[in-house]
Amino acid sequence: MNELQQRIFAEETQEAPASQADRRREPRTQTARPVYLQSAGAAGTHFEEVRTMANFSRTGFYFLTHTGSYREGMQLHVIPAFGCFNFEYVAEVVRIEKLPFGEYGVAVRLLRLGNSLVNSSTITKSAFQSFALVDHVPPPSPQQDSN
């Protein structure tokens, strides 16, 4: 390693603060699952969308969006698709990352079970429910020979 490379690597290690250590309390599952999101509360604009979680844990999830309406501390109604366990939660946005190509990475913490969307039905929610149902369709049973 030459002197220039030594300086570059030394600066990189000095620039990385110790606070960047992984502070997660729960392990993350890296899998794509749909999630229904709707803004909650009177503050801000009303919106809803179906996105794909990039990863999730028992207490939260992370997803990408082009919607710039999310704010830290904002409460949401969310329904993560976990097959037959598609419960609605009240959640809070805990982190927003500006990403290339006009995208945002949004980290959400699940606060509690909710039920305010039980009687509401929208086209977006109906589409989500269709996607979520695909997740728990039982596999076809194997054909048995009649010999």
N, C-alpha and C positions, 0 to 999 in steps of 0.2 A: 504494500500500500504506500503510495507516494504521500508527500507532505500535504498537498491540496486535498486528497481524499481523507486524510486524517483530520484536517480542520472541518471539512463538511460533516463528517460523521460525529465529531465532537459537538458541533453546533446543533445538530439534530437532536442529540440526546439531552443537551442543555435546554432546548426549546420545549421539550415535552414535559409539561408540569405533572407533578405527582398526583394531582386531582383527576387526571384522566384515567386513573385505574378503574377497572370495572366495578361499579358500586351496586350491581344488580344483586338482589336477594334470592331470586329464583333463576334456575337455568332456562335458557331460551331454546325453543324448538324452531329450527330453520325450515319452514315449509310454507307454501303459498295456500292461503285459505281466504275465501271471501269474507267481508265484514260490511255490514250496513251501518252507516253513520248519519246522524241527524243532529243539528245544533239544538241545544237545550237552553232554556232561560230567555228572558226578555232582551238581554244585552246582545247587540250584534245582529247580523242578518240571518234569516232562516235559510238553511240549505240542507240538502241530503244527498248522499251519494253511496255507491257501492264501490269499494276498493278491494285490493288484495293485500292481506297481511304479509309482510316479508318474514316476520318472526313473531312468536308469542310465548308467553309464560302463563302461569296461573294467575298472575296479578296485572298483566298488561300486554300490549302488543305494539308493533311498529308497522307503519304502512307508508306508501308513497302516494302523492296526489299532485294535481296541477292546481287545485283550489287554494287560493291564497287567503281564505277566510279564517283559518285556524289561528288561535292565539293561546299562548301559555296561560294556564289557569281556566281556560274555557271548559264548560261542562258540555258533554255530549250524551245522546242516547245512542248506544251501540248494540249490535247483535252480531257477535262473532259466530261464524259457521263452524260448529263442531259436530256435524252429523245430526243426530237426533237431540243434541243438547244445545239448541239455538236459543238461549235465554237472552233477554234484554238486560243491559246494565246501564247504570249511570256511570260515566267515566269522566276523567279530567285530562286535558292535554298538558303534558309535563315538559315536552321539548319539541322544538321545531328546527329543522335544519334546512337551509336553502341549498338546493342541489343544482347541478347543471341542467340545462335544457328546460328551465322554467318549472322544475319539480320541487316539491318539499317533502322531506322525511318527517313524519309526525309520530312521536312516542306518546302513548296513551296509558294511563293507569286506571284499572277498573276499581270503582269505589264501592258500589253496592248493586244488588239486583234492583231492577226497576220494572214498572209495568205501564208507563204512560202511553206507550205506543200500541198497546193491545188492541184498542178499538180503532186506531187510525190505519188507513190503507191508502197507499199511494202507488203510482206506477213503479217508482224506484224500489219500494219495499216489496212489491209483488215480484219484480224481477229478481231481487235478492233471494226471496223465498224459493223461487224456482232453482236458482243456482245451489242453494243450501240443501235442497232436497236431493239433488243429484249425489251429494256426498254420502247419504246413508241408504241408497238403494241397494238391497241385498244382491250379492253376485248371483248369476244364474246357477241353478243346481246342475250338477254334472248329469249328463244323459246316461242312463243305465241300459246296458244291453239286455234285450229280451230273449236271449238264447237260453 
